[in-house]
Amino acid sequence: MCTALYREDAVDEEINLRKISKTVRELHQNPCKGLIIIFEENAVIAGYSILIFYWSNEFGGNVLHIDELYVKPEFRRRGIATEFFQYISRTFKDQIVAFQLEVTPSNKTARSHYQRLGFVKTRNVHLRRKNLI
């Protein structure tokens, strides 16, 4: 499903099985950093999400970054993502102060859905640099 996400919604970095395995291993060994949630419908895997926790001085608490969210095409428009957001809101209500996610500007369907759920475009732009050392 990870590779399917990146095929549908290309980003700057190539995804490969080595990176995926490294992520699974890291979160398994360090659950305080985050977790992976698998979505099921009638005992069939329908999608997944990778959640990463970090402390924000600006918000004065933990932020839950939704690093990846993917619902298989045949399961879309069934409320799975909406139920997922309700679930994490309840589950982490006393542990986090905000949610954060990224969406590709061209993915208008996802962006519209996130906005209906209360997500707003931030004023700041994310900048990134690879570690050069």
N, CA, C and O atoms as a GROMACS GRO file, in nm:
protein
  532
    1MET      N    1   0.082  -0.119   0.000
    1MET     CA    2   0.000   0.000   0.000
    1MET      C    3   0.087   0.126   0.000
    1MET      O    4   0.049   0.228  -0.057
    2CYS      N    5   0.204   0.118   0.065
    2CYS     CA    6   0.293   0.236   0.066
    2CYS      C    7   0.335   0.271  -0.076
    2CYS      O    8   0.332   0.388  -0.115
    3THR      N    9   0.374   0.173  -0.152
    3THR     CA   10   0.417   0.202  -0.288
    3THR      C   11   0.300   0.250  -0.373
    3THR      O   12   0.318   0.334  -0.462
    4ALA      N   13   0.180   0.199  -0.347
    4ALA     CA   14   0.062   0.245  -0.420
    4ALA      C   15   0.035   0.392  -0.390
    4ALA      O   16   0.000   0.469  -0.480
    5LEU      N   17   0.050   0.432  -0.263
    5LEU     CA   18   0.031   0.572  -0.226
    5LEU      C   19   0.125   0.662  -0.307
    5LEU      O   20   0.082   0.763  -0.363
    6TYR      N   21   0.252   0.625  -0.313
    6TYR     CA   22   0.349   0.708  -0.382
    6TYR      C   23   0.334   0.703  -0.534
    6TYR      O   24   0.374   0.797  -0.602
    7ARG      N   25   0.279   0.596  -0.587
    7ARG     CA   26   0.249   0.593  -0.731
    7ARG      C   27   0.136   0.689  -0.762
    7ARG      O   28   0.139   0.758  -0.864
    8GLU      N   29   0.035   0.695  -0.676
    8GLU     CA   30  -0.080   0.783  -0.698
    8GLU      C   31  -0.047   0.929  -0.673
    8GLU      O   32  -0.099   1.017  -0.741
    9ASP      N   33   0.037   0.954  -0.576
    9ASP     CA   34   0.061   1.089  -0.529
    9ASP      C   35   0.212   1.111  -0.517
    9ASP      O   36   0.267   1.114  -0.407
   10ALA      N   37   0.278   1.125  -0.629
   10ALA     CA   38   0.424   1.133  -0.634
   10ALA      C   39   0.476   1.249  -0.549
   10ALA      O   40   0.416   1.356  -0.543
   11VAL      N   41   0.588   1.224  -0.484
   11VAL     CA   42   0.655   1.325  -0.402
   11VAL      C   43   0.800   1.337  -0.446
   11VAL      O   44   0.842   1.274  -0.543
   12ASP      N   45   0.876   1.417  -0.374
   12ASP     CA   46   1.015   1.444  -0.411
   12ASP      C   47   1.108   1.324  -0.390
   12ASP      O   48   1.205   1.307  -0.464
   13GLU      N   49   1.078   1.243  -0.292
   13GLU     CA   50   1.164   1.131  -0.257
   13GLU      C   51   1.107   1.000  -0.310
   13GLU      O   52   0.987   0.975  -0.302
   14GLU      N   53   1.195   0.916  -0.362
   14GLU     CA   54   1.154   0.784  -0.407
   14GLU      C   55   1.127   0.695  -0.285
   14GLU      O   56   1.202   0.698  -0.187
   15ILE      N   57   1.022   0.617  -0.291
   15ILE     CA   58   0.993   0.522  -0.183
   15ILE      C   59   1.041   0.385  -0.230
   15ILE      O   60   1.032   0.352  -0.348
   16ASN      N   61   1.091   0.306  -0.136
   16ASN     CA   62   1.134   0.170  -0.169
   16ASN      C   63   1.115   0.082  -0.046
   16ASN      O   64   1.089   0.131   0.064
   17LEU      N   65   1.128  -0.047  -0.065
   17LEU     CA   66   1.104  -0.142   0.044
   17LEU      C   67   1.203  -0.124   0.159
   17LEU      O   68   1.168  -0.150   0.274
   18ARG      N   69   1.324  -0.080   0.130
   18ARG     CA   70   1.422  -0.056   0.237
   18ARG      C   71   1.374   0.054   0.331
   18ARG      O   72   1.382   0.040   0.453
   19LYS      N   73   1.324   0.163   0.274
   19LYS     CA   74   1.273   0.272   0.357
   19LYS      C   75   1.149   0.228   0.436
   19LYS      O   76   1.136   0.260   0.554
   20ILE      N   77   1.060   0.156   0.371
   20ILE     CA   78   0.938   0.110   0.438
   20ILE      C   79   0.974   0.019   0.554
   20ILE      O   80   0.920   0.034   0.664
   21SER      N   81   1.064  -0.075   0.532
   21SER     CA   82   1.106  -0.168   0.638
   21SER      C   83   1.172  -0.093   0.753
   21SER      O   84   1.151  -0.125   0.870
   22LYS      N   85   1.252   0.007   0.719
   22LYS     CA   86   1.320   0.087   0.822
   22LYS      C   87   1.217   0.161   0.909
   22LYS      O   88   1.233   0.170   1.030
   23THR      N   89   1.113   0.214   0.846
   23THR     CA   90   1.008   0.284   0.920
   23THR      C   91   0.934   0.188   1.013
   23THR      O   92   0.913   0.220   1.130
   24VAL      N   93   0.896   0.072   0.962
   24VAL     CA   94   0.824  -0.026   1.043
   24VAL      C   95   0.911  -0.068   1.162
   24VAL      O   96   0.863  -0.074   1.275
   25ARG      N   97   1.037  -0.096   1.137
   25ARG     CA   98   1.129  -0.136   1.243
   25ARG      C   99   1.145  -0.025   1.347
   25ARG      O  100   1.141  -0.052   1.468
   26GLU      N  101   1.164   0.098   1.302
   26GLU     CA  102   1.184   0.210   1.395
   26GLU      C  103   1.064   0.231   1.486
   26GLU      O  104   1.078   0.249   1.607
   27LEU      N  105   0.945   0.227   1.428
   27LEU     CA  106   0.824   0.249   1.510
   27LEU      C  107   0.796   0.130   1.600
   27LEU      O  108   0.741   0.147   1.709
   28HIS      N  109   0.832   0.011   1.558
   28HIS     CA  110   0.816  -0.106   1.644
   28HIS      C  111   0.912  -0.099   1.764
   28HIS      O  112   0.874  -0.131   1.876
   29GLN      N  113   1.035  -0.056   1.739
   29GLN     CA  114   1.135  -0.047   1.845
   29GLN      C  115   1.117   0.076   1.934
   29GLN      O  116   1.161   0.075   2.049
   30ASN      N  117   1.053   0.181   1.882
   30ASN     CA  118   1.037   0.307   1.956
   30ASN      C  119   0.893   0.356   1.945
   30ASN      O  120   0.867   0.455   1.876
   31PRO      N  121   0.800   0.289   2.011
   31PRO     CA  122   0.658   0.325   1.995
   31PRO      C  123   0.624   0.466   2.043
   31PRO      O  124   0.518   0.518   2.008
   32CYS      N  125   0.710   0.529   2.122
   32CYS     CA  126   0.683   0.666   2.163
   32CYS      C  127   0.695   0.764   2.046
   32CYS      O  128   0.644   0.875   2.053
   33LYS      N  129   0.763   0.723   1.939
   33LYS     CA  130   0.778   0.809   1.820
   33LYS      C  131   0.654   0.809   1.733
   33LYS      O  132   0.626   0.907   1.665
   34GLY      N  133   0.580   0.698   1.733
   34GLY     CA  134   0.463   0.691   1.648
   34GLY      C  135   0.414   0.549   1.632
   34GLY      O  136   0.460   0.458   1.700
   35LEU      N  137   0.319   0.533   1.541
   35LEU     CA  138   0.263   0.401   1.518
   35LEU      C  139   0.203   0.392   1.379
   35LEU      O  140   0.182   0.492   1.310
   36ILE      N  141   0.176   0.270   1.340
   36ILE     CA  142   0.111   0.243   1.212
   36ILE      C  143  -0.025   0.182   1.244
   36ILE      O  144  -0.036   0.088   1.323
   37ILE      N  145  -0.128   0.236   1.181
   37ILE     CA  146  -0.263   0.184   1.200
   37ILE      C  147  -0.310   0.125   1.067
   37ILE      O  148  -0.298   0.188   0.962
   38ILE      N  149  -0.363   0.005   1.074
   38ILE     CA  150  -0.417  -0.062   0.956
   38ILE      C  151  -0.569  -0.049   0.961
   38ILE      O  152  -0.630  -0.074   1.064
   39PHE      N  153  -0.630  -0.010   0.849
   39PHE     CA  154  -0.775   0.000   0.839
   39PHE      C  155  -0.830  -0.130   0.783
   39PHE      O  156  -0.777  -0.187   0.688
   40GLU      N  157  -0.938  -0.178   0.845
   40GLU     CA  158  -1.004  -0.298   0.794
   40GLU      C  159  -1.152  -0.272   0.776
   40GLU      O  160  -1.213  -0.194   0.849
   41GLU      N  161  -1.208  -0.339   0.678
   41GLU     CA  162  -1.352  -0.339   0.660
   41GLU      C  163  -1.392  -0.484   0.635
   41GLU      O  164  -1.347  -0.547   0.539
   42ASN      N  165  -1.475  -0.536   0.723
   42ASN     CA  166  -1.517  -0.677   0.714
   42ASN      C  167  -1.397  -0.770   0.706
   42ASN      O  168  -1.394  -0.862   0.624
   43ALA      N  169  -1.299  -0.747   0.792
   43ALA     CA  170  -1.177  -0.829   0.805
   43ALA      C  171  -1.089  -0.826   0.680
   43ALA      O  172  -1.004  -0.914   0.662
   44VAL      N  173  -1.107  -0.726   0.593
   44VAL     CA  174  -1.023  -0.708   0.475
   44VAL      C  175  -0.946  -0.577   0.493
   44VAL      O  176  -1.004  -0.475   0.529
   45ILE      N  177  -0.816  -0.581   0.467
   45ILE     CA  178  -0.735  -0.459   0.482
   45ILE      C  179  -0.777  -0.357   0.377
   45ILE      O  180  -0.778  -0.385   0.257
   46ALA      N  181  -0.812  -0.238   0.426
   46ALA     CA  182  -0.863  -0.131   0.339
   46ALA      C  183  -0.767  -0.014   0.326
   46ALA      O  184  -0.784   0.068   0.236
   47GLY      N  185  -0.667  -0.005   0.413
   47GLY     CA  186  -0.574   0.106   0.407
   47GLY      C  187  -0.486   0.111   0.530
   47GLY      O  188  -0.482   0.016   0.609
   48TYR      N  189  -0.416   0.222   0.546
   48TYR     CA  190  -0.325   0.237   0.659
   48TYR      C  191  -0.296   0.384   0.683
   48TYR      O  192  -0.327   0.471   0.601
   49SER      N  193  -0.236   0.410   0.799
   49SER     CA  194  -0.184   0.543   0.829
   49SER      C  195  -0.059   0.529   0.915
   49SER      O  196  -0.050   0.440   1.000
   50ILE      N  197   0.037   0.616   0.890
   50ILE     CA  198   0.156   0.625   0.974
   50ILE      C  199   0.145   0.754   1.054
   50ILE      O  200   0.131   0.862   0.997
   51LEU      N  201   0.150   0.742   1.186
   51LEU     CA  202   0.136   0.855   1.276
   51LEU      C  203   0.268   0.880   1.348
   51LEU      O  204   0.331   0.787   1.397
   52ILE      N  205   0.309   1.006   1.353
   52ILE     CA  206   0.435   1.045   1.417
   52ILE      C  207   0.404   1.154   1.520
   52ILE      O  208   0.336   1.251   1.490
   53PHE      N  209   0.455   1.135   1.641
   53PHE     CA  210   0.436   1.232   1.749
   53PHE      C  211   0.559   1.322   1.759
   53PHE      O  212   0.672   1.276   1.747
   54TYR      N  213   0.535   1.451   1.783
   54TYR     CA  214   0.647   1.538   1.816
   54TYR      C  215   0.596   1.654   1.903
   54TYR      O  216   0.479   1.692   1.895
   55TRP      N  217   0.685   1.707   1.984
   55TRP     CA  218   0.654   1.818   2.071
   55TRP      C  219   0.666   1.949   1.994
   55TRP      O  220   0.760   1.968   1.918
   56SER      N  221   0.569   2.039   2.014
   56SER     CA  222   0.573   2.169   1.950
   56SER      C  223   0.574   2.278   2.057
   56SER      O  224   0.481   2.287   2.138
   57ASN      N  225   0.676   2.359   2.057
   57ASN     CA  226   0.681   2.473   2.148
   57ASN      C  227   0.569   2.570   2.115
   57ASN      O  228   0.504   2.625   2.205
   58GLU      N  229   0.546   2.592   1.986
   58GLU     CA  230   0.442   2.685   1.941
   58GLU      C  231   0.305   2.647   1.996
   58GLU      O  232   0.230   2.734   2.041
   59PHE      N  233   0.273   2.518   1.992
   59PHE     CA  234   0.141   2.472   2.039
   59PHE      C  235   0.142   2.431   2.185
   59PHE      O  236   0.036   2.408   2.243
   60GLY      N  237   0.259   2.420   2.246
   60GLY     CA  238   0.268   2.387   2.387
   60GLY      C  239   0.226   2.244   2.418
   60GLY      O  240   0.165   2.219   2.522
   61GLY      N  241   0.258   2.152   2.329
   61GLY     CA  242   0.225   2.013   2.353
   61GLY      C  243   0.260   1.926   2.234
   61GLY      O  244   0.322   1.971   2.138
   62ASN      N  245   0.219   1.801   2.244
   62ASN     CA  246   0.246   1.707   2.136
   62ASN      C  247   0.153   1.730   2.018
   62ASN      O  248   0.033   1.753   2.033
   63VAL      N  249   0.212   1.723   1.900
   63VAL     CA  250   0.138   1.730   1.775
   63VAL      C  251   0.143   1.590   1.714
   63VAL      O  252   0.247   1.524   1.716
   64LEU      N  253   0.033   1.547   1.660
   64LEU     CA  254   0.028   1.419   1.591
   64LEU      C  255   0.033   1.447   1.441
   64LEU      O  256  -0.062   1.499   1.383
   65HIS      N  257   0.146   1.411   1.381
   65HIS     CA  258   0.164   1.431   1.238
   65HIS      C  259   0.117   1.305   1.166
   65HIS      O  260   0.169   1.196   1.192
   66ILE      N  261   0.022   1.319   1.079
   66ILE     CA  262  -0.027   1.208   0.999
   66ILE      C  263   0.065   1.203   0.878
   66ILE      O  264   0.044   1.271   0.778
   67ASP      N  265   0.168   1.120   0.888
   67ASP     CA  266   0.274   1.115   0.787
   67ASP      C  267   0.223   1.055   0.658
   67ASP      O  268   0.257   1.103   0.550
   68GLU      N  269   0.145   0.951   0.668
   68GLU     CA  270   0.084   0.889   0.549
   68GLU      C  271  -0.056   0.844   0.584
   68GLU      O  272  -0.082   0.798   0.696
   69LEU      N  273  -0.144   0.856   0.488
   69LEU     CA  274  -0.282   0.808   0.501
   69LEU      C  275  -0.323   0.757   0.365
   69LEU      O  276  -0.320   0.830   0.266
   70TYR      N  277  -0.360   0.630   0.360
   70TYR     CA  278  -0.395   0.569   0.232
   70TYR      C  279  -0.514   0.476   0.250
   70TYR      O  280  -0.515   0.390   0.339
   71VAL      N  281  -0.612   0.495   0.165
   71VAL     CA  282  -0.727   0.404   0.158
   71VAL      C  283  -0.727   0.348   0.016
   71VAL      O  284  -0.722   0.423  -0.081
   72LYS      N  285  -0.732   0.215   0.005
   72LYS     CA  286  -0.734   0.152  -0.126
   72LYS      C  287  -0.851   0.206  -0.208
   72LYS      O  288  -0.958   0.231  -0.152
   73PRO      N  289  -0.831   0.223  -0.338
   73PRO     CA  290  -0.936   0.282  -0.423
   73PRO      C  291  -1.073   0.217  -0.408
   73PRO      O  292  -1.175   0.286  -0.406
   74GLU      N  293  -1.078   0.085  -0.398
   74GLU     CA  294  -1.208   0.017  -0.389
   74GLU      C  295  -1.278   0.039  -0.255
   74GLU      O  296  -1.395   0.002  -0.241
   75PHE      N  297  -1.209   0.099  -0.157
   75PHE     CA  298  -1.269   0.126  -0.027
   75PHE      C  299  -1.296   0.275  -0.005
   75PHE      O  300  -1.346   0.314   0.101
   76ARG      N  301  -1.265   0.357  -0.101
   76ARG     CA  302  -1.282   0.501  -0.084
   76ARG      C  303  -1.430   0.540  -0.089
   76ARG      O  304  -1.514   0.469  -0.144
   77ARG      N  305  -1.457   0.655  -0.029
   77ARG     CA  306  -1.592   0.711  -0.022
   77ARG      C  307  -1.688   0.624   0.059
   77ARG      O  308  -1.809   0.621   0.035
   78ARG      N  309  -1.632   0.554   0.157
   78ARG     CA  310  -1.712   0.471   0.248
   78ARG      C  311  -1.702   0.521   0.392
   78ARG      O  312  -1.755   0.459   0.483
   79GLY      N  313  -1.634   0.635   0.411
   79GLY     CA  314  -1.623   0.693   0.544
   79GLY      C  315  -1.507   0.641   0.626
   79GLY      O  316  -1.498   0.672   0.745
   80ILE      N  317  -1.417   0.564   0.566
   80ILE     CA  318  -1.306   0.506   0.641
   80ILE      C  319  -1.213   0.615   0.696
   80ILE      O  320  -1.176   0.610   0.813
   81ALA      N  321  -1.176   0.712   0.614
   81ALA     CA  322  -1.087   0.819   0.660
   81ALA      C  323  -1.156   0.903   0.767
   81ALA      O  324  -1.092   0.942   0.865
   82THR      N  325  -1.283   0.932   0.749
   82THR     CA  326  -1.357   1.010   0.849
   82THR      C  327  -1.361   0.935   0.982
   82THR      O  328  -1.339   0.994   1.088
   83GLU      N  329  -1.390   0.806   0.978
   83GLU     CA  330  -1.390   0.725   1.100
   83GLU      C  331  -1.252   0.722   1.164
   83GLU      O  332  -1.239   0.725   1.286
   84PHE      N  333  -1.148   0.716   1.081
   84PHE     CA  334  -1.011   0.717   1.132
   84PHE      C  335  -0.983   0.845   1.211
   84PHE      O  336  -0.928   0.839   1.320
   85PHE      N  337  -1.021   0.960   1.156
   85PHE     CA  338  -0.998   1.086   1.226
   85PHE      C  339  -1.079   1.094   1.356
   85PHE      O  340  -1.030   1.147   1.455
   86GLN      N  341  -1.200   1.041   1.357
   86GLN     CA  342  -1.278   1.036   1.480
   86GLN      C  343  -1.208   0.947   1.582
   86GLN      O  344  -1.201   0.981   1.701
   87TYR      N  345  -1.158   0.834   1.537
   87TYR     CA  346  -1.089   0.739   1.625
   87TYR      C  347  -0.964   0.804   1.688
   87TYR      O  348  -0.947   0.797   1.810
   88ILE      N  349  -0.879   0.866   1.606
   88ILE     CA  350  -0.757   0.923   1.664
   88ILE      C  351  -0.788   1.044   1.751
   88ILE      O  352  -0.716   1.072   1.847
   89SER      N  353  -0.895   1.117   1.719
   89SER     CA  354  -0.936   1.230   1.805
   89SER      C  355  -0.973   1.179   1.944
   89SER      O  356  -0.931   1.237   2.045
   90ARG      N  357  -1.049   1.072   1.950
   90ARG     CA  358  -1.088   1.014   2.079
   90ARG      C  359  -0.969   0.951   2.150
   90ARG      O  360  -0.947   0.973   2.268
   91THR      N  361  -0.893   0.873   2.076
   91THR     CA  362  -0.783   0.796   2.135
   91THR      C  363  -0.675   0.886   2.194
   91THR      O  364  -0.621   0.855   2.300
   92PHE      N  365  -0.643   0.995   2.127
   92PHE     CA  366  -0.532   1.080   2.170
   92PHE      C  367  -0.576   1.213   2.229
   92PHE      O  368  -0.495   1.305   2.240
   93LYS      N  369  -0.703   1.224   2.267
   93LYS     CA  370  -0.756   1.353   2.312
   93LYS      C  371  -0.679   1.413   2.429
   93LYS      O  372  -0.670   1.536   2.438
   94ASP      N  373  -0.624   1.332   2.518
   94ASP     CA  374  -0.551   1.384   2.633
   94ASP      C  375  -0.400   1.387   2.611
   94ASP      O  376  -0.324   1.424   2.702
   95GLN      N  377  -0.355   1.347   2.492
   95GLN     CA  378  -0.211   1.335   2.467
   95GLN      C  379  -0.158   1.433   2.363
   95GLN      O  380  -0.037   1.456   2.357
   96ILE      N  381  -0.246   1.490   2.283
   96ILE     CA  382  -0.200   1.580   2.178
   96ILE      C  383  -0.280   1.711   2.180
   96ILE      O  384  -0.392   1.716   2.231
   97VAL      N  385  -0.219   1.815   2.123
   97VAL     CA  386  -0.287   1.944   2.117
   97VAL      C  387  -0.330   1.980   1.975
   97VAL      O  388  -0.410   2.071   1.954
   98ALA      N  389  -0.275   1.908   1.876
   98ALA     CA  390  -0.309   1.938   1.736
   98ALA      C  391  -0.275   1.819   1.647
   98ALA      O  392  -0.194   1.733   1.682
   99PHE      N  393  -0.340   1.818   1.532
   99PHE     CA  394  -0.308   1.724   1.425
   99PHE      C  395  -0.242   1.803   1.312
   99PHE      O  396  -0.268   1.922   1.295
  100GLN      N  397  -0.159   1.736   1.238
  100GLN     CA  398  -0.096   1.798   1.122
  100GLN      C  399  -0.087   1.693   1.012
  100GLN      O  400  -0.066   1.575   1.038
  101LEU      N  401  -0.104   1.738   0.889
  101LEU     CA  402  -0.084   1.650   0.774
  101LEU      C  403  -0.044   1.732   0.655
  101LEU      O  404  -0.055   1.854   0.656
  102GLU      N  405   0.002   1.664   0.552
  102GLU     CA  406   0.038   1.728   0.426
  102GLU      C  407  -0.051   1.670   0.318
  102GLU      O  408  -0.090   1.553   0.325
  103VAL      N  409  -0.082   1.750   0.220
  103VAL     CA  410  -0.158   1.702   0.105
  103VAL      C  411  -0.101   1.767  -0.020
  103VAL      O  412  -0.069   1.886  -0.021
  104THR      N  413  -0.088   1.686  -0.124
  104THR     CA  414  -0.040   1.739  -0.251
  104THR      C  415  -0.141   1.840  -0.304
  104THR      O  416  -0.260   1.808  -0.310
  105PRO      N  417  -0.098   1.959  -0.344
  105PRO     CA  418  -0.192   2.061  -0.392
  105PRO      C  419  -0.285   2.012  -0.503
  105PRO      O  420  -0.400   2.056  -0.512
  106SER      N  421  -0.236   1.923  -0.588
  106SER     CA  422  -0.319   1.875  -0.698
  106SER      C  423  -0.425   1.773  -0.654
  106SER      O  424  -0.516   1.741  -0.730
  107ASN      N  425  -0.414   1.721  -0.531
  107ASN     CA  426  -0.509   1.621  -0.482
  107ASN      C  427  -0.629   1.695  -0.420
  107ASN      O  428  -0.644   1.701  -0.298
  108LYS      N  429  -0.712   1.750  -0.506
  108LYS     CA  430  -0.824   1.834  -0.462
  108LYS      C  431  -0.928   1.756  -0.381
  108LYS      O  432  -0.988   1.811  -0.289
  109THR      N  433  -0.948   1.629  -0.412
  109THR     CA  434  -1.045   1.548  -0.338
  109THR      C  435  -1.002   1.533  -0.192
  109THR      O  436  -1.082   1.556  -0.101
  110ALA      N  437  -0.878   1.495  -0.171
  110ALA     CA  438  -0.828   1.479  -0.034
  110ALA      C  439  -0.826   1.612   0.039
  110ALA      O  440  -0.867   1.620   0.155
  111ARG      N  441  -0.779   1.714  -0.027
  111ARG     CA  442  -0.772   1.846   0.036
  111ARG      C  443  -0.910   1.895   0.081
  111ARG      O  444  -0.926   1.946   0.192
  112SER      N  445  -1.008   1.878  -0.004
  112SER     CA  446  -1.145   1.918   0.028
  112SER      C  447  -1.197   1.838   0.148
  112SER      O  448  -1.262   1.892   0.237
  113HIS      N  449  -1.168   1.709   0.148
  113HIS     CA  450  -1.212   1.623   0.260
  113HIS      C  451  -1.148   1.668   0.390
  113HIS      O  452  -1.216   1.679   0.492
  114TYR      N  453  -1.018   1.694   0.389
  114TYR     CA  454  -0.950   1.738   0.510
  114TYR      C  455  -1.004   1.872   0.559
  114TYR      O  456  -1.019   1.894   0.680
  115GLN      N  457  -1.035   1.961   0.468
  115GLN     CA  458  -1.091   2.091   0.507
  115GLN      C  459  -1.229   2.073   0.571
  115GLN      O  460  -1.262   2.143   0.667
  116ARG      N  461  -1.309   1.981   0.519
  116ARG     CA  462  -1.440   1.953   0.581
  116ARG      C  463  -1.424   1.898   0.723
  116ARG      O  464  -1.512   1.915   0.807
  117LEU      N  465  -1.310   1.832   0.748
  117LEU     CA  466  -1.283   1.777   0.881
  117LEU      C  467  -1.220   1.880   0.975
  117LEU      O  468  -1.191   1.848   1.091
  118GLY      N  469  -1.199   2.002   0.927
  118GLY     CA  470  -1.149   2.108   1.012
  118GLY      C  471  -1.003   2.146   0.993
  118GLY      O  472  -0.953   2.235   1.062
  119PHE      N  473  -0.934   2.081   0.902
  119PHE     CA  474  -0.794   2.117   0.875
  119PHE      C  475  -0.791   2.246   0.795
  119PHE      O  476  -0.874   2.268   0.706
  120VAL      N  477  -0.695   2.332   0.827
  120VAL     CA  478  -0.681   2.459   0.757
  120VAL      C  479  -0.539   2.471   0.704
  120VAL      O  480  -0.444   2.415   0.760
  121LYS      N  481  -0.526   2.544   0.595
  121LYS     CA  482  -0.395   2.571   0.537
  121LYS      C  483  -0.319   2.663   0.632
  121LYS      O  484  -0.373   2.763   0.679
  122THR      N  485  -0.195   2.629   0.661
  122THR     CA  486  -0.115   2.711   0.751
  122THR      C  487  -0.049   2.825   0.675
  122THR      O  488  -0.035   2.821   0.553
  123ARG      N  489  -0.010   2.924   0.748
  123ARG     CA  490   0.055   3.040   0.688
  123ARG      C  491   0.197   3.009   0.646
  123ARG      O  492   0.246   3.062   0.546
  124ASN      N  493   0.263   2.924   0.722
  124ASN     CA  494   0.404   2.893   0.694
  124ASN      C  495   0.418   2.789   0.584
  124ASN      O  496   0.328   2.707   0.562
  125VAL      N  497   0.530   2.794   0.516
  125VAL     CA  498   0.565   2.698   0.412
  125VAL      C  499   0.674   2.608   0.469
  125VAL      O  500   0.768   2.656   0.533
  126HIS      N  501   0.662   2.479   0.446
  126HIS     CA  502   0.765   2.386   0.492
  126HIS      C  503   0.884   2.391   0.398
  126HIS      O  504   0.868   2.386   0.276
  127LEU      N  505   1.003   2.400   0.456
  127LEU     CA  506   1.128   2.392   0.381
  127LEU      C  507   1.202   2.269   0.430
  127LEU      O  508   1.188   2.230   0.546
  128ARG      N  509   1.279   2.208   0.343
  128ARG     CA  510   1.349   2.086   0.382
  128ARG      C  511   1.487   2.086   0.318
  128ARG      O  512   1.507   2.137   0.208
  129ARG      N  513   1.581   2.027   0.390
  129ARG     CA  514   1.715   2.008   0.337
  129ARG      C  515   1.764   1.873   0.384
  129ARG      O  516   1.749   1.840   0.501
  130LYS      N  517   1.820   1.795   0.296
  130LYS     CA  518   1.878   1.667   0.336
  130LYS      C  519   2.002   1.692   0.418
  130LYS      O  520   2.071   1.793   0.400
  131ASN      N  521   2.032   1.599   0.508
  131ASN     CA  522   2.154   1.608   0.585
  131ASN      C  523   2.272   1.585   0.491
  131ASN      O  524   2.283   1.480   0.429
  132LEU      N  525   2.357   1.682   0.482
  132LEU     CA  526   2.465   1.679   0.384
  132LEU      C  527   2.591   1.611   0.438
  132LEU      O  528   2.688   1.591   0.365
  133ILE      N  529   2.589   1.575   0.563
  133ILE     CA  530   2.709   1.512   0.624
  133ILE      C  531   2.697   1.363   0.619
  133ILE      O  532   2.787   1.292   0.665
   0.00000   0.00000   0.00000
